[in-house]
Amino acid sequence: MHEINIIPSARKDLDCLDKKVFIQIKNKIISLASNPRPFGSLKLTVEEGYRMRSGNYRILYRIDDKNKMIYVYRVKHRKESYR
């Protein structure tokens, strides 16, 4: 089981979301604790980390397997997530 750490930039992104979208994304993030590389997640090529889809939003995170930590660093709409 991994521990989830939400970086302040991701926390700010989450604060801007509608309640319905927030709950959907929160459940996806919580599911990462038991499976940090779920089906559908992609390893990023340009930067270190992974991407997971949640509707029109993308959850960008890094995995530290040695310390059993997941760092969520961005939650953005798909149009803005890779800028």
HELIX and SHEET records of a PDB file:
HELIX    1   1 PRO A    8  ASP A   15  1                                   8    
HELIX    2   2 LYS A   19  SER A   31  1                                  13    
SHEET    1   A 5 GLU A   3  ILE A   6  0                                        
SHEET    2   A 5 MET A  69  HIS A  77  1                                        
SHEET    3   A 5 TYR A  57  ASP A  64 -1                                        
SHEET    4   A 5 TYR A  50  SER A  54 -1                                        
SHEET    5   A 5 LEU A  42  LYS A  43 -1                                        
END                                                                             
